[in-house]
Structure formats: C-alpha cells, structure tokens
Amino acid sequence: MERFVDREIELSRLRESYASDSPEMIVIFGRRRLGKTQLVQHSLTQRDDAVVYQATQTTPQVQLDEFVDVASGPFPGIEHIKQNWESLLGYLVEQGGIVVLDEFPYLIDADKSIPSVIQRLWDQRLQNTSGTLILVGSSISMMEEATLLGNSPLYGRFTEKIDLRQLGFAAAQEFFPDSYKPEDRIFAWGIFGGVPYYLDGIDLEHDLGTVISDSLLSQRGYLHNEPEYVLRTELTEPNRYFAILKAIAAGNTTSNEIAQMVGIDGKQISTYTQKLERLRLIEREVPLTEEKARSRRGRYRILDPLFRFWFRFVYGNEDRYERLGDEAYEAVIEPELPDFVSSQFEVLCQDALPGLYPDQTFLDIGRWWYKEHEVDVVGFTTEGTMVVGECKFTNAPLDYSALASLEEHTEEIRWTPDSGGDIDKEYALFTRSGATQTVQEAVAKRGDLRLFGLDDITNSV
C-alpha cells in the first residue's frame, strides 16, 4: 500500500462533512496515481458506518451484486432492499451512512442513467438525512461531464468538490531518504514530481542515474509506459496530443510554435491545448502583469515533471536506449539534466518566496517576459514592493552578469501597486552553486539584494 502523506486540508474537509447534520454529496476527482482512494480510506479510519465500493468494468448487474456484497458488512439489512441503485443508495444514506462510489465513471459506462438516478435521490429523498455520498473518479473528462458541467444532472448539487493535485515539494520530501542533500531532493522532485504512486514505487536509495535507468529508460521499468497509459485512458485519439506534448517538452511553448512543429493549423491548436489543460496535463502561463484571458503572450508548459521528462527523453527513443544499455544515462540524460530540472527549480523558487520574505504579503507570484526580456521570479506585495529573482541551477557560480541582466530586465516591468505611489524593488538571486566574489560583495553592500542557496530555498517551502 502507498504511504499516505500530507493531504491535511482535504482530510479536514471530508471529516467536517461526515460530522454534518445535513446531507452531504462530495465529488473527488483528479488524474490517476494521485491517491484519491487512499485519501478516502484514510478519512474513514475508525468509522464503522461507511461503504466503500470500488467499481469495476463489468455489467450493471455484477456491479450491483458487488456493491450489495460490500455494503452488507456494515449494513446487513441491505440484503432485503430492492436491488437497484436508487433503493440501495437511498437506504444507506437514510441510515446516516457514508457511501463511497470509487471509479464512478465505470458505473456510468455500464449504466448511463446513474447520474439522473442520484439527482432524483438527492432532490426527493435525502434532504432530511445526515448521510454522505462520495463520488470518486480518475477520468477527469467523464467526471466533469457527469458531475460538474452545467448540463449534468448533478450540477450544483455537490456540497464539496475536491480537485486533487500533486503533492508540493515540502510534502514530497517524506518520500526521500534522509541522506538526500537539498540538491538531490530538487533533482528527484524535478524529475518525478509530487505523485505519490511514482515516489513510493521507485527505489530512491540508489543513485539518481540508476533510478532513472531502471524506472524510466528500461522498457521493463516501473514508470516506462506510465505517461502513455495515463493519456490513453483519457484520450480516444491520442496521437496529436502526444505530438503536442513532445513539442512543448522540446521547448516549443507558444501556440504558433506548437502548431508549426506538429503540423496543425494554428486556428485549430487551441482545441487540443484546451483539452490538455482540462486534463491538468499542461497549463498556459502569461506574464504576471497580464490578465490570463486577455493576454496574447501565453506560453504552455507541461505540469507533471515526469511527463515532461518522458516526452523530452523517452518517447520515441526507446530503441536507442536499448542499444546503449547501461551507458544510456551517462551518454544522453546526465549532460542535459541540470537544464531540464532548471524550469522546475524556478517553480520551487517562486513557491519559496513567501518563506524567504516573511515580512511581505504577496498578492501574486509568477514569471514575467516581454520581447527579449524575461524574469524568472516576480512577486508583487500588498505594500508596493516588487521582488524579482534570477534562478541559476548550474555547476558554475552565479556571476555578476546575471545580476546586471536581472536589473536590466526588471526596468521593463510595468506594475502599479494598489496603494499607488512608488515601487520598492528587491532583488533575489537563487543559485545551486553559490556566487562569484563580486556578487557576494554586492550582496554585502546592498540592502535591496539577497542571495539564496539550496538550503535556504528548500527550507522555505
């Protein structure tokens, strides 16, 4: 069983719902491997009034029989109830029970009327009960269609919606060996992300090269086919989506660049990118000073580090790695790994900003760019301070040219504080390998310039 880590906010929300005197209907969704089933099971520890049914891909009658078999443990009387979903679910919730329908999309596949049945049950029978009904699913597209969109029978009826995402860096640390230094932790998180299933299934006691070779490069590896498996469960015609993700992983991040790389008309590319956004696979970033809906300078990035690694290094290269054998990691991956992890390092630095500047209250944190100008970390505060940062995840110390470049680019940022007045600027340098003597001297002399190493960053998220 996977280790259960963090999720304190989600656990609290679930347990508050269980304690309510009113009926509760909860939807929990998110892509596979994030620990939705584990979350529900953990929330029900020490409860004897819960029915947790994990649906299978089978016929409606078999699903009903399986459900009754599971429910008859805590609720023996259910065996005398009419064998249909409305009667069975109504009986359990009227008893004040907690009913969990895991893999809910499988129930819909077998019986399209299930959402309408639950709607009628909720509207007509459950309003004066204190029971809880929880619908859990990994197929984001089907869960949205069945529960969250305006034309769904269940739209607007949920008392709680939990959109489960990856663990953050701080929570992911619990999976890493105590021997890991900050650099090791950043590399591991920058490749495997915060998916519990990934982190719990790989042997991080080995050196990183061995872990990558065994789990990803080898065709027998634990995670070798993972992205393909996840995508094929969500997409009926995945080829174009695979091509788009590979293009983004290769550095083509604007709509035009992606369209040209993939060979799709630029006007059609949004159909595919919007689908990938809904599936939480990519996100469209815009400069921090612009509104997302109106900006025309959007860039796409792959959200899951493992998917980004797979599409950059693994997809389409399997035969090459088999030929190289044990030399594949050193020959192909290792030279490019710092550059690959650097984008995730920027995300980590953004996340660390509130902890590194505890006296500031940040309104927005992100990136900024315009034409040839770009700033890795930008934070706007309530007091009219703009914190800007440069990130260097290289073996070489950060030199003075990086500071000079940061100051130059910052001059192009246009931001007006809510309070009006002048902007106070703070400069932050985030570095893997320290800084040159001239940079250190500048930090010592200036009150608006700070230098942060990996210890500072990892201890502040």
C-alpha positions in Angstrom: 0.0 0.0 0.0 1.2 3.5 -0.8 2.4 5.7 2.0 -0.2 8.3 2.9 1.4 11.8 3.0 0.0 15.2 3.8 -3.5 16.0 2.4 -4.4 17.6 5.8 -6.7 20.2 4.2 -8.6 17.6 2.2 -8.9 15.3 5.2 -10.3 18.1 7.3 -12.9 19.0 4.7 -14.0 15.3 4.4 -14.3 14.8 8.2 -16.2 18.1 8.6 -18.7 16.8 6.1 -19.0 13.4 7.9 -19.8 15.3 11.1 -22.5 17.4 9.5 -26.2 17.0 10.5 -27.2 17.8 6.9 -26.9 15.5 3.8 -23.6 15.8 2.0 -22.7 15.0 -1.6 -18.9 15.2 -2.4 -17.1 14.7 -5.6 -13.4 13.9 -5.6 -11.6 13.9 -8.9 -8.1 14.2 -10.3 -5.9 12.2 -12.7 -4.7 8.7 -11.8 -2.0 7.9 -9.3 -2.6 10.9 -7.0 -4.0 8.9 -4.1 -7.8 9.6 -4.2 -8.7 6.2 -2.9 -6.1 6.5 -0.2 -7.4 9.8 0.8 -11.0 8.5 1.3 -9.8 5.4 3.1 -7.7 7.5 5.5 -10.6 9.8 6.2 -12.7 6.9 7.2 -10.3 5.4 9.8 -12.1 4.3 12.9 -15.5 4.6 11.3 -17.9 1.6 11.0 -20.7 3.3 9.1 -19.0 3.5 5.7 -19.5 1.6 2.5 -16.5 1.9 0.1 -17.2 0.3 -3.3 -14.6 0.4 -6.0 -16.4 -0.2 -9.2 -15.1 -2.5 -11.9 -15.6 -2.6 -15.7 -18.3 -5.1 -15.9 -22.1 -5.4 -16.3 -24.7 -3.4 -14.4 -26.0 -6.5 -12.6 -22.5 -7.6 -11.5 -21.8 -4.1 -10.2 -25.0 -4.1 -8.1 -24.2 -7.6 -6.8 -20.6 -6.4 -5.8 -22.0 -3.3 -4.2 -24.5 -5.3 -2.0 -21.8 -7.7 -1.0 -19.6 -4.9 0.2 -22.4 -3.0 1.9 -23.8 -6.0 3.7 -20.9 -5.9 6.1 -21.6 -2.7 7.9 -25.3 -2.7 6.9 -26.7 -6.3 6.9 -30.3 -5.1 6.2 -29.4 -4.0 2.7 -29.8 -7.6 1.5 -33.5 -7.1 1.9 -33.7 -3.9 -0.1 -34.8 -3.9 -3.8 -31.7 -4.4 -6.0 -31.5 -1.1 -7.8 -29.2 1.9 -7.3 -31.9 4.3 -6.2 -33.2 1.9 -3.5 -29.8 0.8 -2.3 -28.2 4.2 -2.1 -31.4 5.7 -0.6 -31.5 3.1 2.2 -27.8 3.6 3.1 -27.8 7.4 3.2 -31.1 7.4 5.1 -29.4 5.3 7.7 -26.9 8.1 8.1 -24.1 6.1 6.4 -21.2 7.2 4.3 -21.3 5.7 0.8 -18.3 5.9 -1.5 -18.6 5.1 -5.2 -15.0 4.9 -6.3 -14.2 4.7 -10.1 -17.6 6.3 -10.6 -17.0 6.6 -14.4 -17.1 2.7 -14.6 -20.7 2.9 -13.2 -21.7 5.4 -15.8 -20.1 3.3 -18.6 -22.3 0.4 -17.5 -25.5 2.5 -16.9 -25.8 6.0 -18.3 -28.8 6.7 -16.1 -26.7 6.7 -12.9 -26.3 10.5 -12.6 -30.0 11.1 -13.1 -30.8 8.4 -10.5 -28.6 10.1 -8.0 -30.1 13.5 -8.9 -33.6 12.3 -8.2 -32.5 10.6 -5.0 -30.8 13.7 -3.8 -33.7 16.0 -4.6 -36.5 13.8 -3.4 -35.3 11.5 -0.5 -32.0 12.7 1.0 -32.7 16.3 2.0 -33.7 15.4 5.6 -31.0 12.9 6.2 -27.4 13.2 7.6 -25.8 10.7 5.3 -22.9 11.3 2.9 -22.5 10.2 -0.7 -19.0 10.5 -2.2 -18.3 10.1 -5.9 -14.6 9.4 -6.9 -13.1 9.2 -10.3 -9.9 9.4 -12.3 -11.3 10.1 -15.7 -11.3 13.9 -15.4 -13.2 14.4 -18.7 -16.0 12.0 -17.7 -16.2 13.2 -14.1 -16.6 16.8 -15.4 -19.3 15.7 -17.8 -21.1 13.6 -15.3 -20.9 15.9 -12.3 -19.6 19.4 -12.8 -20.7 20.8 -16.2 -23.9 22.9 -16.4 -25.7 20.2 -18.4 -25.0 17.4 -15.9 -28.0 16.2 -13.8 -25.8 16.6 -10.7 -24.6 20.1 -11.5 -24.8 22.5 -8.5 -25.8 19.7 -6.0 -22.4 19.0 -4.5 -21.6 20.3 -1.1 -17.9 19.7 -1.5 -15.6 19.4 -4.6 -12.1 18.2 -4.1 -9.8 18.6 -7.2 -6.8 16.5 -6.1 -3.4 17.7 -7.4 0.2 16.6 -6.9 1.9 17.0 -3.6 4.1 20.1 -3.2 7.8 20.0 -2.7 7.6 20.0 1.1 5.2 17.1 1.3 7.2 15.1 -1.3 10.2 15.2 1.0 8.7 12.5 3.1 9.4 10.0 0.3 13.1 11.0 0.0 15.9 9.2 2.0 17.3 11.2 5.0 20.7 11.0 3.3 19.4 13.2 0.4 21.0 16.7 0.3 19.0 19.6 -1.0 20.4 19.2 -4.5 19.4 15.5 -4.5 15.9 16.5 -3.4 15.5 19.1 -6.1 16.7 16.7 -8.8 14.3 14.0 -7.7 11.4 16.3 -7.4 12.3 18.0 -10.7 12.0 14.6 -12.4 9.4 12.6 -10.6 7.2 15.5 -9.2 4.8 15.0 -6.4 2.7 12.0 -7.5 2.6 9.6 -4.5 2.5 6.5 -6.7 5.7 7.4 -8.5 7.6 8.4 -5.4 6.6 5.4 -3.4 7.3 2.9 -6.2 10.8 3.8 -7.1 13.9 2.9 -5.0 15.4 6.3 -4.2 18.1 4.7 -2.1 20.0 4.2 -5.3 21.9 6.9 -7.1 19.8 9.1 -9.5 21.3 7.6 -12.6 20.3 4.1 -11.6 16.8 5.2 -10.6 16.2 6.9 -13.9 17.7 4.0 -15.9 15.8 1.3 -14.1 12.4 3.1 -13.8 12.2 5.1 -17.0 14.8 4.2 -19.6 14.4 0.5 -19.4 11.5 -0.9 -21.3 10.7 -3.1 -18.2 10.9 0.0 -15.9 8.2 0.7 -13.3 7.3 4.1 -15.0 8.5 3.4 -18.6 5.0 3.4 -20.0 3.2 5.4 -17.3 2.5 8.6 -19.3 1.3 6.7 -22.3 -1.0 4.6 -20.1 -2.5 7.7 -18.4 -3.0 9.5 -21.6 -4.7 6.6 -23.4 -7.2 6.3 -20.5 -8.3 9.8 -21.2 -7.9 10.3 -24.9 -9.6 8.3 -27.6 -7.3 9.6 -30.4 -4.1 10.4 -28.6 -1.6 10.7 -31.5 -1.9 14.5 -32.0 -1.9 15.1 -28.2 1.3 13.1 -28.0 2.9 15.2 -30.7 1.8 18.4 -28.9 3.3 17.3 -25.6 6.5 16.3 -27.3 6.7 19.7 -29.0 6.2 21.5 -25.7 8.8 19.3 -24.0 11.3 20.3 -26.7 10.8 24.0 -26.0 8.1 25.0 -28.4 5.8 26.8 -25.9 3.7 29.2 -27.9 0.6 28.2 -29.9 2.3 29.1 -33.2 5.5 27.2 -32.4 3.5 24.1 -31.4 1.3 24.3 -34.5 4.3 24.6 -36.8 6.1 21.7 -35.0 3.2 19.4 -35.1 1.8 20.4 -38.5 -1.7 21.5 -37.3 -3.4 24.7 -38.4 -2.8 27.4 -35.9 -6.5 28.1 -35.6 -7.2 24.5 -34.5 -4.4 24.1 -32.0 -6.5 25.6 -29.1 -8.9 22.7 -29.4 -6.2 20.3 -28.4 -4.4 22.6 -25.8 -7.7 23.3 -24.1 -8.4 19.6 -23.7 -4.9 19.0 -22.3 -5.4 21.9 -19.9 -8.7 20.4 -18.7 -6.9 17.2 -18.0 -4.4 19.1 -15.8 -1.5 18.0 -18.2 -0.5 21.4 -19.3 -1.1 25.0 -18.3 -1.0 28.2 -20.2 1.2 30.8 -18.4 1.1 34.5 -19.1 3.4 37.3 -17.8 2.4 38.2 -14.2 1.4 41.7 -15.2 -1.2 40.5 -17.7 -4.7 39.0 -17.4 -4.8 35.4 -18.5 -7.9 35.6 -20.5 -6.8 38.7 -22.5 -3.1 38.1 -22.9 -1.7 37.1 -26.3 1.7 36.2 -24.9 0.8 32.9 -23.4 3.3 30.0 -23.1 2.4 26.4 -22.4 4.3 24.1 -20.0 3.8 20.5 -19.0 2.7 20.4 -15.4 3.9 16.9 -14.4 7.7 16.7 -14.3 7.6 13.0 -15.1 5.5 13.6 -18.2 7.9 16.4 -19.3 10.9 14.1 -18.8 9.2 11.3 -20.7 8.3 13.4 -23.7 11.7 15.1 -23.8 13.9 12.0 -23.3 12.0 8.7 -23.6 9.1 8.9 -26.1 10.4 7.8 -29.5 13.9 7.0 -28.1 13.3 3.5 -26.7 15.3 1.6 -29.2 18.2 4.0 -28.8 18.3 3.4 -25.0 18.1 -0.4 -25.5 21.2 -0.2 -27.8 23.1 2.0 -25.4 22.2 -0.2 -22.4 23.9 0.8 -19.2 25.6 3.7 -20.9 22.3 5.5 -21.9 22.0 7.6 -18.8 25.6 9.0 -18.9 25.6 9.5 -22.6 22.2 11.1 -23.1 20.5 12.1 -19.9 23.1 13.3 -17.4 24.6 16.1 -19.6 21.1 17.7 -20.0 19.7 17.0 -16.6 20.6 20.3 -14.9 19.0 22.2 -17.8 15.9 20.0 -17.6 15.4 20.5 -13.9 16.1 24.2 -14.1 12.5 25.1 -15.0 11.1 23.1 -12.0 13.8 24.9 -9.9 12.2 28.2 -11.0 8.8 26.9 -9.8 10.4 25.9 -6.5 11.9 29.4 -6.0 8.6 31.0 -6.7 7.0 28.8 -4.1 9.7 29.7 -1.6 9.3 33.4 -2.0 6.8 34.0 0.9 9.0 32.0 3.3 12.2 33.9 2.2 10.5 37.2 2.7 8.2 36.6 5.7 7.7 40.3 6.3 6.0 40.7 2.9 2.4 39.7 2.0 2.4 38.6 -1.6 -0.5 39.3 -3.9 0.8 37.4 -7.0 3.9 35.4 -7.7 5.0 34.1 -11.1 7.1 34.8 -14.1 7.3 37.8 -16.5 8.5 38.3 -20.0 8.2 40.8 -22.9 10.1 40.5 -26.2 13.7 39.7 -25.3 13.2 40.5 -21.6 12.4 37.8 -19.1 12.5 37.5 -15.3 12.3 34.0 -13.6 10.6 35.1 -10.4 8.4 38.1 -9.8 6.4 38.8 -6.7 4.0 41.7 -6.1 3.2 42.6 -2.4 0.5 44.5 -0.7 2.9 47.2 0.4 4.0 48.1 -3.1 7.2 46.1 -3.2 8.2 44.1 -6.3 10.5 41.2 -5.6 12.4 40.0 -8.7 14.7 37.0 -8.9 17.1 35.2 -11.2 17.5 31.4 -10.9 20.7 29.5 -11.8 20.7 25.7 -11.5 24.2 25.2 -13.0 27.5 23.9 -11.7 29.1 27.3 -12.2 28.7 30.0 -9.6 26.3 32.8 -10.4 28.3 35.8 -11.8 27.7 39.5 -11.9 26.4 39.4 -15.4 23.3 37.5 -14.1 22.6 40.3 -11.6 23.1 43.0 -14.3 20.8 41.2 -16.6 18.1 40.9 -13.9 18.3 44.6 -13.2 18.1 45.4 -16.9 15.0 43.2 -17.5 13.3 44.5 -14.3 13.3 48.0 -15.7 10.8 46.9 -18.4 8.2 45.5 -15.9 5.1 47.8 -15.7 3.2 47.4 -12.5 1.1 49.8 -10.5 0.6 48.9 -6.8 -2.9 49.0 -5.4 -1.7 51.6 -2.9 -0.3 53.8 -5.7 3.0 55.6 -5.2 6.5 54.4 -6.0 7.6 50.8 -6.3 10.2 49.4 -3.9 12.3 46.8 -5.7 14.0 43.8 -4.0 16.4 41.6 -6.0 16.8 37.9 -5.2 19.5 35.6 -6.6 18.7 31.8 -6.4 21.7 29.6 -7.0 22.7 26.0 -6.9 26.5 26.6 -6.9 26.9 29.8 -4.9 28.1 33.1 -6.4 31.3 34.8 -7.5 33.2 37.2 -5.3 31.9 40.3 -7.0 28.3 39.1 -6.5 28.9 38.3 -2.8 30.4 41.8 -2.3 27.4 43.4 -3.9 25.1 41.4 -1.6 27.1 42.6 1.4 26.9 46.2 0.4 23.3 46.5 -0.8 20.1 46.4 1.3 17.9 45.5 -1.7 19.8 42.4 -2.8 19.8 38.9 -1.3 21.5 35.6 -2.3 19.8 32.3 -1.6 21.3 28.8 -1.8 19.6 25.5 -2.0 19.3 25.1 1.8 17.6 28.5 2.0 15.2 27.6 -0.7 14.3 24.1 0.3 13.7 25.1 3.9 11.3 27.9 3.0 8.6 26.0 1.1 
